[in-house]
Amino acid sequence: MSKLLIVANLKSYKNLDESKAWLDVLLKHKDEIQRMEDKEIVICPSFPYLFSFNSAFSESINIKVGAQNISPFDEGAYTGEVNAKQVKDFAQFVLLGHSERRTNFGETDDMLFKKVELSLKYGLSPIFLVQGEENAIPSGVNVIAYEPVFAIGSSTPDTPENADKVSSIIKAKKDYQVLYGGSVTSQNVNSFTGKSNINGVLVGGASLEAEEFIKIIQNA
Ligand code: PGA
């Protein structure tokens, strides 16, 4: 059985001091988390903090680092871009297909397919986000996060029953590991992780307070 994957998406929040403070809290619980052998934690901070987060954890621990994005281009003359080859030095995962990126940055299926291809080329594991069962999923992806748009940052999560149903439809396409995301908190997390087709959670707002994220890990 695959481990329960618990992912923190810190989005475009936290400066250096705030990131350090967040990491300090997590590190206080490092041994406790390491004893949870059935869980794997992935922290996705902004690009400037990938290095320090990654340096804080040994390779063998069940806490990994993920990026929130990569360039749709390989290395080259693309001023301002951060590419998969660079990110791979500091992260094991990358979030691709988030609705905030599809909507605010015009990311299309074509672009996302290219990003998945580049992440796989350099050995980064994509966590591919879909907003529903109808979204196209690029080949090579193993982990999907189902995040209905209405549930993101709204305090109105999908029902665990519907999230489980959508996850089962996605799993019918391929034996994906499927996560649920959208207004997950320490209070509701186990109603999702208790469902047979849900293999973890992707947490935005509630992960910004490190203590709350620890509770989510404990309750998942
Ligand atoms: P939320 O965000 O937990 O704040 O709803 C989830 C996400 O956008 O990944």
Residues whose N, C-alpha, C, O or C-beta is under 5 A from the ligand:
A	BS01	PGA	N9 A151 I152 G153 S154 G181 G182 S183 V184 L202 V203 G204 G205 A206
